[in-house]
């Protein structure tokens, strides 16, 4: 019997290269080996979109397109809409009795996201509590493995703490999940920030056309101390080279670019031996070659919205059945299976 994977995203818009490096590529590789549930966490998306819930339907559609375009097969994995699984909300309520406010407050991922969104004194309780909801997401499906980006490590640890506490208090009921982290690590934003973020606007989307990708790449942050292109440049921490490492299949050429960039210097005409423009143009070419098949498949799927919603409907039904099984066990363990 296959073990289970649970992973997913908040449907806040189209997915980007950071999502691909952080988790999507792992999901595609693992869908043949594991029973896979991919959650579209629209309830969590509501924690900072409660004033405009109508946007979630289109966002869910866009995310589903991205999932299938990168190679997630709905025959092999279930795409589940979170809000349609009431068992998750029930499990969240039970878990709130097993975790303290202080524990959530110390979560570095939560602290970072609160700061990024600038909530201040208007921090919604729903947003503050979403790590507990995320633990319910994972355990409702009995997930053994959760493929995530490294920034989500504190979330998985909290989930493990909650599941272990539940099992100690009520008896062995829940699967305690393990995290699986992306081999490449976090992809920086185009502005050099530590992480791609739609909020900041430093992303390259999986659905961006060739011109948009090229424009974003040409505007990318590089080495600020390399003013003329002749100075020796830093490769480490340079987002352009990080992207080359992640997406350029010609590793020999990437190594050559790094060597020339580090060395600096000028040719016989007084021009830089390797300017930033050249490095960026080659990156834009590599990214567009990588994204080309994804864009093409996405465009075809976009023409069949009924098919996409059928995939979501079927996956959600499969997810609900699994969550119902888990909740039956939880109620039995807690001695609240009254009827």
N, C-alpha and C positions, 0 to 999 in steps of 0.2 A: 504494500500500500504506500502510495506517494506521501511524502511529507508536504506540509502546506506553507505557502508564502502569502503574506499580506503586505501590500505596498500601495502607494497612491499619491494623490496630489490634491491640494485645494484648487478647485476650478476658478481661478482668478483671471483667466485669459489664456492666450496661446502659450505653449511651452517653448523653452529656449534651450540653447546648447548646454547651459548649466544643468538643466534637468536631464539631458541625455547622458552627460558624463557622470552625474551624481547617482542616477538610478536606472534610467531607461535602458541603457545598453545591458545592464545586468539582468533586468527583467526579461529582455528578449532571449538572452542566453539560457536563463533558468526555466523558462516556461515549459520546456520539454521534460524537465527533470522533476518538477514540483507541481502540485495542484496550486494554481495561482489565482488569487483574488486581487483585483486592482480597484482601489476605492477612490471614487470621485467625492472628496470630502466637502460637500456643499454646505453642510451644517457648520463646519469650521470656517468656511468662507464667509458665512453670514456674521461671524463674530466681528468683522470689520466692514461688512457690506449690508447691515440690517436695514439701512435707509434706502437701499436700491436692490431688493431681492430679485427683481425681474431680470437682472443681468445674468443671473446664474444659469438660466436655461441655455442661453447662447454660449456661455463659457463652458458648460458641460459638453455641449456639442463640439466645440473647438478642441477641447482636451481629448475627447474620444477620437476625433480625426487624427490628432498627433499621435496618439497611442498606436492606432492601426497603421499609420504612415511609416512609423519607425520599425514596424515588424511584430508588434504584439498581436497575436492571433486569437480572436474571440472564440474559436473552437478549442483553444488550449487554456485560455484564462477567462475569468468572469469579470466584466467591468460592472462595478456595483455603485449605485448612487446612494450615498450615505443616508440622506434624509428619508429614504424609503424603507429603512431598516429600523423600526422602532425598538427592537431589542438592544441596539447600541445605546440608545438614550437611557433605557432601563438599567443597563449594566453600568453606565456612567454614574448614575445616581447611587448605586451600591458602592462603587469605588470611592465616591467622595467621602465616605465614612472611613476610608482606609489610608487617607493621605492628608497631611496638614497643609495649611496655608503657607507656613514657613518653608516647607519642602518645595512647593511650587515656586515660591518667590526666589529661591536660590538657583533655580534652573537657568543656566546661562543663555540657552537658546531663547527662552521666554523673555529674559531681561533685554537681550539684543533686539528682538522683534518689537517689544514695547517701545524701546528708544527710537527705532527706525520709523515707527508709525506715529510717533509724537503724541501719544494719547494723553500724557500728563495726568491730571486729576479726572479725566473723563474715560479712564480705562474701563471697558465693559467687563463685567464679571464673566461673561461667556468666553471672551478672549483669554482672560487670565486662567480659566479652567480648562482650556482646550487640551493641555497635555493629558489630563485625566480622560477626556473623551477619546484622545488618540490611543490610550491604553485599552479602552473599551473596543475601539476599532480592531486592534490587533488580536486581542484575546477572544473576541466574539467569533472569529473565524478559526480559532485554534491554530494560529500561525506558529510554525516552528522557526521560521526565518523571515527577517524583515530587511530587504535591500534598501539602504538609505545612504545619503551623503553623510560625511563625517560630522557636519554641524548638528545632525540629529541624534548623536550619541547620548546626550543627556535625556532625550525623550524615551529612548529605548531602555535606558537604565531605570527611569521612573516606572515604565511599564513593567519591567521585571520585578521591581520592588513591590508594586501593587499585586501582581500575580502571586508572588511568593508569600506575601502577607495574607492574601485570601486563602491560599492553600494551607498555611499554618493554622489559620483561625477556623476554617470551615471544612478542612479535609482536602486531599489532593483532587482537584477538579480542573484547574486551568493549565494549559500549556504555557511554560515560561519561555518566551521567545529569545532568539539570538539575533544580533544585528549582523548584516553583511555589508561591508563598506566598499565603495568604489575603489578600484585599484589606482586610478589616476589621482584621486583626491578632488578638492574643490576647484572649480574653474572660476578665475577672477572675472570681474566685470570689464567691459571695454574701457572704462575710465580708470582702471587700475585698482578699484575697490576690491576687497577680499572676496566678494561674492556677487554673482549676477542677481539683479533684483528688478522686477518690473516696477516697483515703487520708485526706485532711483532712476530707472530708464537707461540702464547700462547693459542691455541684453542684445543678443542676436537670436531671433526666433527661428525655430525649425521651419516655419512657413515663410520667412522673409525671401523676397525675390532676389535675383542676382544683383540688381542695381543697389538695392537696399543693403545687402550684405557688404558689397564693395564700399559703399559710402561709410558704413559703420566701421569697417576695418581701417579705412584710410584715416578715420578720426580717432583711432585707438591711442591710448596712453603708451608711451615707450620710455626711453631713458631721458629724463628731463635735463641731464647734464650733457647730452649729445646735441650741441647746438648747430653744428655745421654738417654733421654726418662723418667727419674725419676723425673725431675723437674716439678712443677706445670706448666701447659701450658695454653696459651690463646686460647679460642674458638672464641671469637669475633674477626672478621677481619681475621680469619684463613680460607683460601679458601677451604680446605678439608672439614671443617664442613659446610661451606656455600653450597657446593655441596651436602653433606648429607641432609641438610634441603630441598634442592630443588628436589632431585631425589630418596632418600632412603625412601621407603614407610613404613618401620618399625620405626615409630616415637618413640616407647618405647626404642628400641635399640639405636637410635640416642641420646636420652636423657641420657641413661646410659653411652654411650661413652663420652659425654660431661662432665658428672660428674667425671668419672674416669680420664679424661685428665686434668681437672682443678686441681684435687687433687694430681696427680703425685704419687710418692712413688715406693717402690720396694717390690717384693714378698720374700718368705723365701729363695729363691735361689739367691737373689741379682739382679734379673732381673726386668726391669720396669713392673709395673702392667699393664700399657697400653702404648705400644710404638707407634710411628708414623706409622711404617710399618703395624701394625694391622689395624689402622684406615684407612689407604690408601687401604689395600687389601679389606676391607669390602666396601669401596666406589667403587672400581673397579668392584666388584661383582654387586652392585646395579646399576651402570651405564650400565654395559653390559646386565643386565636383562631388563633395560628400553629401550636400543637401539636395542635389539635383533629383535623385531617385525618390527621396522623401517628399519633396514638393510635388513631383509628378503623381505619386500614389495618393497624396492628400487631395489634390485637385480632382482626381477621379472619384474619390469617396464623397467629396463635397457635393457632387452631382446627385447623390442618392441618399438624401437625408432620412427617408423612411427606413432604409437598411440600417443606418447608424443608430436610430432610435430603437429599432428592433433588437440590435445587439445589446444596447443598454438595458432594455426591458428584460431580455433573457438573462443577462448576467446578474441583474439585480434580484431576479427570482431565485437564481442559484445561491446567491449570497444570503438571501433571507432564510432559505431552508437551512443553511449551515448555522446561521446565528440562532435560529430557533432551537436547534439541537443543543447548542452551548447553553442557552438560557434555561432550558429544561434541567440540565445538570446543575447549573448555578442555583436555581430555586430549590432543588432537592437538597443540595449541600447546605444551604442556608436555612433549611426547614421551613420554607415559605411556599412549598408546593401544596397549597391547601385543597385544591380540587383535582 
